[in-house]
Amino acid sequence: MKKTLVAAAVAASFAAPAVSFADVKISGNVIQEFVADDDGTHDANGSAKTTADDGLESKAAVDLVFSVSEDLGNGLTAFAKIHTLRDNGTSGNADQVVGLKGDFGTIVVGRMEDFSEGKVAAMAATDSSDALSIEPNGAYDTGRAEGGIAYVSPSFNGLTFGIAGYALPNGGATTTTDTVSISGISTNASAGGATTTAAEITATSVSVDYLNANNLDADANIDATDIMVEYANGPLLVRVARESIDKNATKAGASGQDQETDSIAISYKMDNITLVGYAFDVENGAGTATNDADGYFVGAKMAMGANTFGIGYTEETDVDASSGNVDSTNGGDNESWMISVDHALSKRTSVTAAYLDVDDVDANADKSVYAIGLKHVF
């Protein structure tokens, strides 16, 4: 009797309706690097240190990506991605998107990078380091936007186009400073029946900065548009993009100009060697008519057994008398070059080493930096 009941229960459990789950994938990488400059006077970002030291810094980075997809039938697929970053203990969000794809192409909404940065400029990377980089046009890229919507067409004999719009925070938002007075605060300690002052704060004040919300562009308008055309044919990949940012969403605000960015990137693979080229031109950077920038990057990657070697050179000219990216008095170009090697211990684990040299028109930013690290991809 008991055996019959047990058998019936087992049969009932297998006969229960099947539950459908979406396909979930977890991926990412963890890298720990140790970075040192040639004389201990600059940090890994090129900023001058107040006190020179041995120049050694620890740089840790974690990328964690959750991807999910679901087959909706009739050739339609739903997908979503959450990408989080953690650099040296500081957490941040990268892409957080949801979308649909099918024969019509792909539609994506959410927090994402623009095409100019995430697709075109991203090709200008031939190194294996996370802490060091010579990717150009860091001053005027849009970064990631919370309110993005993008469409990417299917491929027509290797030709693909995309168009995107982004609702950006108003770069012209101002910061308000309030002064808060602190007085009469003291810390006392008793020793042997006598009270002594261990620490004391009197007659002082602190300044508190906060963003004036009235200056935020919260009207949900499309503040930036980005159009990209891609051509892929065997070893050849070409991407061209043009981005326009409305003046109201720039730091200059309504009194400024629309920021315009044109960019192109080309890569060509020959057996174990990949050649990369990238060029860009920015007009009215940050909404200011006098802010213009242009530059280029050339590089190559070569795989030899368990080693992948990378080399890159970039040159950038910024005309920006107000913030001194390249001041009009000295003039000149920012030049950087970088070499790296990635030695694979397995398909997922590798040892990385890189050397970066920067020749900036601002003498304070000239630097030579070395990095070595251990990386695991999952």
C-alpha positions as CSV (number, residue, x, y, z in Angstrom):
1,M,0.0,0.0,0.0
2,K,2.8,2.4,1.0
3,K,4.8,1.6,-2.2
4,T,1.7,2.3,-4.3
5,L,1.2,5.7,-2.7
6,V,4.9,6.6,-3.1
7,A,4.8,5.6,-6.8
8,A,1.7,7.6,-7.4
9,A,3.3,10.7,-5.8
10,V,6.4,10.3,-7.9
11,A,4.3,9.9,-11.1
12,A,2.3,13.0,-10.1
13,S,5.4,15.1,-9.7
14,F,6.6,14.2,-13.2
15,A,3.2,14.8,-14.6
16,A,3.1,18.4,-13.2
17,P,3.0,21.2,-15.9
18,A,6.5,22.2,-17.0
19,V,7.6,25.7,-15.9
20,S,9.3,27.8,-18.6
21,F,12.3,29.9,-17.6
22,A,14.2,32.5,-19.7
23,D,17.8,31.7,-20.5
24,V,20.1,33.5,-18.1
25,K,23.8,34.0,-18.6
26,I,26.3,35.4,-16.1
27,S,29.6,36.7,-17.5
28,G,32.3,39.2,-16.8
29,N,35.9,39.5,-15.7
30,V,38.0,40.3,-12.6
31,I,41.4,42.0,-13.0
32,Q,44.0,43.1,-10.4
33,E,46.8,45.3,-11.7
34,F,49.7,47.0,-10.0
35,V,50.6,50.3,-11.6
36,A,53.7,52.4,-11.3
37,D,55.0,55.5,-13.0
38,D,58.6,56.4,-13.8
39,D,59.3,58.8,-11.0
40,G,56.5,58.6,-8.5
41,T,55.2,62.1,-9.3
42,H,52.0,61.2,-11.2
43,D,49.2,58.7,-10.5
44,A,47.8,56.3,-13.1
45,N,45.5,58.9,-14.5
46,G,48.3,61.4,-15.1
47,S,47.4,63.8,-12.3
48,A,50.4,65.3,-10.4
49,K,50.8,64.0,-6.9
50,T,51.3,66.4,-4.0
51,T,54.1,64.3,-2.6
52,A,56.3,62.1,-4.8
53,D,56.4,58.4,-3.7
54,D,57.5,55.1,-5.1
55,G,54.7,55.4,-7.7
56,L,53.1,52.0,-7.0
57,E,49.3,51.8,-7.0
58,S,46.9,48.9,-6.8
59,K,44.1,48.9,-9.4
60,A,41.3,46.3,-9.2
61,A,38.3,46.1,-11.5
62,V,35.3,43.8,-11.8
63,D,32.8,43.6,-14.6
64,L,29.7,41.6,-13.9
65,V,27.1,41.1,-16.6
66,F,23.7,39.4,-16.3
67,S,22.1,38.6,-19.7
68,V,18.7,37.1,-20.2
69,S,16.7,36.1,-23.3
70,E,13.4,34.6,-24.0
71,D,12.0,33.1,-27.2
72,L,8.6,34.7,-27.8
73,G,7.8,32.7,-30.9
74,N,7.3,33.8,-34.5
75,G,11.0,34.7,-34.8
76,L,10.7,37.3,-31.9
77,T,13.1,37.3,-29.0
78,A,13.1,39.4,-25.8
79,F,16.3,40.2,-24.0
80,A,17.7,42.2,-21.2
81,K,21.2,43.0,-19.8
82,I,22.5,44.4,-16.5
83,H,26.1,45.4,-16.4
84,T,27.7,46.5,-13.2
85,L,31.2,47.8,-12.7
86,R,33.4,48.0,-9.6
87,D,36.8,49.8,-9.8
88,N,38.9,50.1,-6.6
89,G,36.0,49.7,-4.3
90,T,33.8,52.2,-6.2
91,S,30.6,50.7,-7.7
92,G,28.9,51.9,-10.8
93,N,26.4,50.9,-13.4
94,A,27.1,50.4,-17.1
95,D,24.4,49.2,-19.5
96,Q,21.0,48.4,-18.1
97,V,18.8,47.6,-21.2
98,V,15.8,45.6,-22.3
99,G,14.8,45.0,-25.9
100,L,13.3,43.0,-28.7
101,K,14.9,41.5,-31.8
102,G,13.6,39.8,-34.9
103,D,13.6,39.9,-38.6
104,F,12.9,43.6,-38.4
105,G,16.2,44.3,-36.5
106,T,16.8,45.2,-32.9
107,I,15.1,47.7,-30.6
108,V,16.8,48.6,-27.3
109,V,15.7,50.9,-24.5
110,G,17.3,51.8,-21.2
111,R,20.7,53.0,-19.9
112,M,23.3,52.6,-22.7
113,E,26.4,54.1,-24.4
114,D,25.9,56.1,-27.6
115,F,27.1,54.6,-30.9
116,S,29.9,57.1,-31.2
117,E,31.5,55.9,-28.0
118,G,30.3,52.3,-27.5
119,K,30.7,51.1,-31.1
120,V,33.1,53.4,-33.0
121,A,35.6,54.7,-30.4
122,A,35.5,51.4,-28.7
123,M,37.4,49.9,-31.7
124,A,40.4,52.1,-30.8
125,A,41.6,49.6,-28.1
126,T,44.5,47.2,-28.8
127,D,45.8,46.8,-25.3
128,S,45.2,44.3,-22.5
129,S,45.2,46.7,-19.6
130,D,42.2,47.9,-17.7
131,A,43.9,50.6,-15.7
132,L,45.8,52.2,-18.6
133,S,44.3,53.5,-21.8
134,I,45.0,55.9,-24.7
135,E,41.5,56.0,-26.2
136,P,41.1,59.5,-27.6
137,N,38.3,62.0,-27.2
138,G,37.7,61.5,-23.5
139,A,36.8,65.2,-22.9
140,Y,33.7,65.4,-25.0
141,D,32.2,61.9,-25.2
142,T,28.6,61.6,-24.1
143,G,29.1,58.5,-21.8
144,R,26.0,56.6,-20.8
145,A,22.5,58.0,-20.8
146,E,19.6,56.7,-18.6
147,G,16.9,57.5,-21.2
148,G,18.1,55.9,-24.4
149,I,16.3,54.2,-27.2
150,A,18.1,52.7,-30.2
151,Y,17.2,50.8,-33.4
152,V,19.7,48.6,-35.3
153,S,18.7,47.2,-38.7
154,P,19.3,43.7,-39.9
155,S,22.3,43.2,-42.1
156,F,21.9,43.9,-45.8
157,N,24.9,42.1,-47.5
158,G,27.1,43.3,-44.6
159,L,25.6,46.8,-44.4
160,T,23.9,47.7,-41.1
161,F,22.6,51.1,-39.9
162,G,21.5,52.3,-36.4
163,I,19.8,55.3,-35.0
164,A,19.5,56.3,-31.4
165,G,18.2,59.1,-29.2
166,Y,19.1,59.9,-25.6
167,A,17.5,62.0,-22.9
168,L,20.4,63.6,-21.1
169,P,20.7,65.5,-17.8
170,N,21.2,69.2,-18.4
171,G,25.0,69.7,-18.4
172,G,24.3,73.4,-17.5
173,A,22.9,72.5,-14.1
174,T,24.4,74.7,-11.4
175,T,25.8,73.8,-8.0
176,T,24.5,75.7,-5.0
177,T,26.8,76.0,-1.9
178,D,25.4,76.5,1.6
179,T,27.7,77.2,4.7
180,V,26.8,75.3,7.8
181,S,28.4,76.5,11.1
182,I,29.7,74.0,13.6
183,S,30.7,75.2,17.1
184,G,30.9,74.0,20.7
185,I,31.6,70.4,19.8
186,S,34.3,68.8,22.0
187,T,35.4,65.3,23.0
188,N,36.6,64.8,26.6
189,A,38.4,61.9,28.2
190,S,38.9,61.2,31.9
191,A,42.2,60.1,33.3
192,G,42.9,59.6,37.0
193,G,39.9,61.6,38.0
194,A,40.9,64.6,35.9
195,T,39.1,65.5,32.7
196,T,41.3,66.4,29.7
197,T,40.3,67.5,26.3
198,A,41.3,64.8,23.8
199,A,39.8,66.6,20.7
200,E,37.9,69.8,20.2
201,I,36.1,71.5,17.3
202,T,35.1,75.1,17.8
203,A,34.0,78.1,15.8
204,T,34.3,76.5,12.4
205,S,32.1,75.8,9.4
206,V,31.7,73.5,6.5
207,S,30.4,74.1,3.0
208,V,27.8,71.7,1.5
209,D,27.3,71.6,-2.2
210,Y,24.2,70.3,-3.9
211,L,22.8,70.2,-7.4
212,N,20.1,72.7,-8.1
213,A,17.3,70.4,-9.4
214,N,15.5,73.3,-11.1
215,N,18.3,73.3,-13.7
216,L,18.0,69.6,-14.6
217,D,16.6,68.8,-18.1
218,A,13.8,66.6,-16.8
219,D,11.4,67.1,-19.7
220,A,12.1,63.6,-21.2
221,N,13.0,65.2,-24.6
222,I,15.5,63.6,-26.9
223,D,18.5,65.7,-26.2
224,A,21.1,63.8,-28.3
225,T,20.8,61.8,-31.6
226,D,23.4,59.4,-32.9
227,I,23.4,57.7,-36.4
228,M,25.8,54.9,-37.3
229,V,26.5,53.0,-40.4
230,E,28.5,49.7,-40.3
231,Y,29.9,47.6,-43.1
232,A,31.3,44.1,-42.3
233,N,32.8,41.9,-45.0
234,G,35.0,39.1,-44.0
235,P,38.2,40.6,-42.4
236,L,37.0,44.2,-42.9
237,L,34.9,46.2,-40.5
238,V,34.0,49.8,-40.9
239,R,31.9,52.0,-38.7
240,V,30.9,55.6,-39.2
241,A,28.9,57.7,-36.8
242,R,27.6,61.3,-36.4
243,E,26.2,62.5,-33.0
244,S,24.5,65.8,-32.3
245,I,23.8,67.0,-28.7
246,D,21.3,69.8,-28.2
247,K,22.8,72.9,-26.7
248,N,20.3,72.8,-23.7
249,A,21.9,69.4,-22.7
250,T,25.5,70.7,-22.7
251,K,27.4,72.5,-20.0
252,A,27.0,75.8,-21.9
253,G,23.2,75.6,-21.6
254,A,20.7,77.5,-23.8
255,S,23.2,80.2,-24.6
256,G,25.6,77.7,-26.1
257,Q,25.9,75.7,-29.4
258,D,24.9,72.2,-30.4
259,Q,27.8,69.8,-30.0
260,E,28.6,67.8,-33.2
261,T,30.8,64.7,-33.3
262,D,31.9,62.8,-36.4
263,S,33.9,59.6,-36.1
264,I,35.1,56.7,-38.2
265,A,36.8,53.4,-37.3
266,I,38.3,50.7,-39.5
267,S,39.7,47.3,-38.6
268,Y,41.2,44.7,-40.9
269,K,42.3,41.2,-39.8
270,M,45.0,39.3,-41.6
271,D,45.5,35.8,-40.1
272,N,46.8,36.5,-36.6
273,I,47.2,40.3,-37.0
274,T,44.4,42.9,-36.6
275,L,45.0,46.5,-37.8
276,V,42.9,49.3,-36.4
277,G,42.4,53.0,-37.2
278,Y,40.1,55.6,-35.7
279,A,39.5,59.3,-36.3
280,F,37.1,61.9,-34.8
281,D,36.2,65.5,-35.0
282,V,34.3,67.5,-32.4
283,E,32.7,70.9,-33.0
284,N,31.4,73.1,-30.2
285,G,32.6,70.8,-27.4
286,A,30.5,71.1,-24.3
287,G,28.3,73.6,-26.1
288,T,31.1,76.2,-26.4
289,A,31.9,77.5,-29.9
290,T,35.6,77.8,-29.1
291,N,35.9,74.2,-28.0
292,D,37.0,72.0,-31.0
293,A,38.9,68.8,-30.9
294,D,40.1,66.3,-33.5
295,G,42.5,63.3,-33.4
296,Y,43.2,59.8,-34.5
297,F,44.4,56.4,-33.3
298,V,46.3,53.7,-35.1
299,G,47.1,50.3,-33.6
300,A,47.6,46.6,-34.1
301,K,47.1,43.3,-32.3
302,M,49.1,40.2,-33.0
303,A,48.5,36.7,-31.6
304,M,51.5,34.4,-31.2
305,G,50.8,31.1,-29.4
306,A,49.7,31.9,-25.9
307,N,50.6,35.6,-26.2
308,T,48.7,38.5,-27.7
309,F,50.7,41.7,-28.3
310,G,49.2,45.1,-28.7
311,I,50.5,48.5,-29.8
312,G,48.8,51.8,-30.2
313,Y,49.5,55.5,-30.9
314,T,47.1,58.4,-30.6
315,E,47.4,62.1,-31.3
316,E,44.8,64.6,-30.3
317,T,44.5,68.4,-30.8
318,D,42.1,70.3,-28.5
319,V,41.4,73.9,-28.9
320,D,40.0,74.9,-25.5
321,A,41.3,78.1,-24.1
322,S,38.9,78.1,-21.2
323,S,39.7,74.8,-19.5
324,G,43.2,74.3,-20.8
325,N,42.9,70.9,-22.6
326,V,45.2,72.5,-25.1
327,D,45.8,76.2,-24.4
328,S,45.9,78.5,-27.3
329,T,49.1,80.0,-26.0
330,N,51.3,76.9,-26.1
331,G,49.4,75.0,-28.7
332,G,50.4,71.5,-29.8
333,D,49.1,68.0,-29.8
334,N,48.6,65.4,-27.1
335,E,50.5,62.3,-28.1
336,S,50.4,58.9,-26.4
337,W,51.6,55.5,-27.3
338,M,51.2,52.2,-25.5
339,I,52.4,48.6,-25.8
340,S,51.0,45.5,-24.0
341,V,51.1,41.8,-23.8
342,D,48.6,39.3,-22.6
343,H,49.9,35.8,-21.8
344,A,47.1,33.2,-21.6
345,L,47.5,30.6,-18.8
346,S,44.2,29.1,-20.0
347,K,41.2,30.1,-22.0
348,R,40.0,32.3,-19.2
349,T,43.0,33.3,-17.1
350,S,45.9,35.5,-18.3
351,V,48.8,37.6,-17.1
352,T,48.9,41.1,-18.5
353,A,51.6,43.7,-18.8
354,A,51.5,47.2,-20.4
355,Y,53.6,50.4,-20.8
356,L,52.1,53.8,-21.5
357,D,53.9,57.0,-22.5
358,V,52.1,60.3,-22.7
359,D,53.5,63.5,-24.2
360,D,51.0,66.2,-23.2
361,V,51.3,69.9,-24.1
362,D,50.6,70.5,-20.4
363,A,53.9,69.5,-18.8
364,N,52.2,68.4,-15.7
365,A,50.6,65.5,-17.5
366,D,53.7,64.0,-19.2
367,K,54.2,60.6,-17.8
368,S,55.4,57.0,-18.3
369,V,53.4,54.3,-16.6
370,Y,53.8,50.6,-16.2
371,A,51.2,48.0,-15.3
372,I,51.2,44.3,-14.6
373,G,48.1,42.3,-13.6
374,L,46.3,39.0,-13.4
375,K,42.9,38.6,-15.2
376,H,40.2,36.0,-15.1
377,V,37.2,36.0,-17.6
378,F,34.1,34.0,-16.9
